[in-house]
Amino acid sequence: MKAKDADWGYKDARQEFNDAMAQEFNYIYGTDLEDINSWKNLCKALRIIPIPQGLEECQDVSTLVCSLN
């Protein structure tokens, strides 16, 4: 097996993994960016205390925490 063939297998598997992760995230938290309950659930999963009450605050703090990781 050539290195090029092995590399293609890795890239394909990595893409499938990324797709599966995105589907799982969407299943758990939804795809509606305006759904405050989805954002609050994400803040809860990220252990943000207190959980912000407004949509924009949830989005801001979630984005900040995720960018730090």
N, C-alpha and C positions, 0 to 999 in steps of 0.2 A: 504494500500500500504506500502510495506516495504521500509526502507531507501535505501536499495541496488537497488531496482527498480527505485526509484526516481533519484538516482545518475546516473543510466544508461541512463535515459532519458536526463539528463543534458549533459552528455558526448556526446551522439549522436547528440543532438541539437548543441552543441558547435562545433563539427566536421563539421557538415553541414554548420554552419555559417562561419567557417574558409575556407572551400572549396569555398563557394560563394564569400568571400572576395578575395581570390586568383584569381578566375575566372574574377572578376570585374577588379582587378589590371591588369591582363594580357590583358584584352580587351582594357583598356585605354592605357597602356604603352607598350604592346606587350611582346613577349617572347624571342626576339632576343637580346642577351646580347651585340652584336656588332653594334646595330643600334644607331648611334649617335643622331638621331632625337628623339628617345624614351627617351634617357638619358637626353637630353636637356628639353624635356617636363616634366620629373620628377623633374629636377632642378627648372624649372619654378614653378611647383606646390609646391615645398618646399620653394619657395621665396628666392632662392639663387641668389644674385645679386653681381657682374655680372655673367651671366651664362657662365660656362667654355666652351671653344671652342673645346677642344680635348676630345676624348672618355675616356681616362684614367683619365683625370681631372674631368670629370662629374661623373664617377664611384666613384672616391676617395671622392669627396665632398658629394655626395649623401649618400654613406656608412657612412661617418662621422656624418652627420646630423641625419640620421636614428638611429644610435647607441646612440645618445644623448637623444633620446626621450624614 
